[in-house]
Amino acid sequence: MIAAELLKRQSKDQYYTERREKRAPYFTLIEVDPRDVVDGIVREEGYLSEEVTPAGQMRETCPHCPGNALQLILRYRHVKRSHLFCEQCTRCYDALYPDGTSALAIGGVSLS
C-alpha cells in the first residue's frame, strides 16, 4: 500500500515538474485604441478617462519604452475589456496567442 502511494506521488510530482518546465507561449503585442478598452472622452491633450487601477505588472515590456513593464488592467467598472497598459507612454495593448486569439479574454467573466 505504501509503495503504491509513493509511486502515485512521484508520478504526480513529475507531471507538475514537467508543466513548470514548459515555457509560456510567446505573445504578439498589438496596440489598441484606448477608446476600445476604456470609457472616456477625447480632448486636445489626449484621451481622458477615469482612474484605472492596474492588477499588477507583467513580464511583457512596452515595445515603445524598452525595459518598462506593462501593467495588467482588468475589466471592471469603466474598463470595457482587459488589456495591457504602459504607464510611461500611456499606450494600450492586447496580447495575442500565435493562433490570433487574445490571451487576456476571459469568457463570460465580468468583475463589474
C-alpha positions as CSV (number, residue, x, y, z in Angstrom):
1,M,0.0,0.0,0.0
2,I,2.8,2.5,0.9
3,A,4.7,1.6,-2.3
4,A,1.6,2.3,-4.4
5,E,1.1,5.7,-2.8
6,L,4.7,6.6,-3.2
7,L,4.7,5.7,-6.9
8,K,1.5,7.7,-7.3
9,R,3.0,10.8,-5.6
10,Q,6.2,10.5,-7.7
11,S,4.2,10.4,-10.9
12,K,2.1,13.4,-9.8
13,D,5.3,15.4,-8.8
14,Q,6.9,14.5,-12.2
15,Y,3.8,15.8,-14.0
16,Y,3.9,19.2,-12.2
17,T,7.6,19.5,-12.7
18,E,7.2,18.9,-16.5
19,R,4.4,21.6,-16.6
20,R,6.6,24.1,-14.8
21,E,9.5,23.5,-17.2
22,K,7.4,24.2,-20.2
23,R,7.8,27.7,-21.5
24,A,4.8,30.0,-21.7
25,P,3.7,30.7,-25.3
26,Y,5.2,33.8,-26.9
27,F,2.7,36.6,-27.3
28,T,2.3,39.2,-30.0
29,L,1.5,42.6,-28.6
30,I,-0.8,44.8,-30.7
31,E,-1.6,48.3,-29.9
32,V,-5.3,49.0,-29.4
33,D,-7.2,52.3,-29.4
34,P,-7.8,53.4,-25.8
35,R,-11.4,54.2,-26.8
36,D,-11.9,50.5,-27.5
37,V,-10.8,49.4,-24.0
38,V,-11.8,52.2,-21.5
39,D,-14.7,54.6,-21.3
40,G,-13.5,58.2,-21.6
41,I,-13.5,61.4,-23.8
42,V,-11.2,62.7,-26.5
43,R,-9.6,66.1,-25.7
44,E,-7.0,68.1,-27.5
45,E,-4.3,66.9,-25.0
46,G,-5.3,63.2,-25.4
47,Y,-7.8,60.7,-24.2
48,L,-9.2,61.4,-20.8
49,S,-10.7,58.6,-18.7
50,E,-11.5,57.7,-15.0
51,E,-8.6,56.5,-12.9
52,V,-7.8,52.9,-13.8
53,T,-6.2,50.6,-11.1
54,P,-3.7,48.0,-12.5
55,A,-3.9,44.5,-11.2
56,G,-0.1,44.1,-11.4
57,Q,3.0,44.2,-13.6
58,M,3.5,41.7,-16.4
59,R,6.8,40.3,-17.7
60,E,6.0,41.8,-21.1
61,T,7.6,45.1,-21.8
62,C,6.4,48.1,-23.9
63,P,7.6,48.0,-27.5
64,H,8.0,51.8,-27.4
65,C,9.5,52.1,-23.9
66,P,12.3,49.5,-23.6
67,G,12.6,48.0,-20.2
68,N,9.2,49.4,-19.0
69,A,7.0,46.5,-17.8
70,L,3.3,46.7,-18.9
71,Q,0.5,46.8,-16.4
72,L,-2.4,44.4,-16.5
73,I,-5.7,46.2,-16.5
74,L,-8.7,44.0,-15.8
75,R,-12.3,44.6,-16.9
76,Y,-14.0,46.5,-14.1
77,R,-16.5,49.4,-14.0
78,H,-15.5,51.7,-16.9
79,V,-12.9,49.3,-18.4
80,K,-14.5,47.7,-21.4
81,R,-12.1,44.9,-21.8
82,S,-8.9,43.6,-20.2
83,H,-5.7,45.0,-21.7
84,L,-2.0,45.8,-21.0
85,F,-1.1,49.4,-20.3
86,C,2.2,51.3,-20.4
87,E,2.3,53.9,-17.7
88,Q,5.1,55.8,-19.3
89,C,3.7,56.3,-22.9
90,T,0.1,55.6,-22.0
91,R,-0.4,53.1,-24.9
92,C,-2.8,50.2,-24.6
93,Y,-2.0,46.7,-25.9
94,D,-3.7,43.3,-26.3
95,A,-1.6,40.1,-26.1
96,L,-2.3,37.6,-28.9
97,Y,-1.5,33.9,-28.9
98,P,0.1,32.5,-32.1
99,D,-3.4,31.5,-33.4
100,G,-4.6,35.1,-33.1
101,T,-6.8,34.8,-30.0
102,S,-6.5,37.2,-27.1
103,A,-4.6,35.9,-24.1
104,L,-6.5,38.4,-22.0
105,A,-10.0,37.4,-22.9
106,I,-11.9,35.6,-20.2
107,G,-15.0,34.0,-21.5
108,G,-18.1,35.1,-19.6
109,V,-16.4,36.5,-16.5
110,S,-17.1,40.1,-15.5
111,L,-15.9,41.8,-12.3
112,S,-18.4,44.7,-12.6
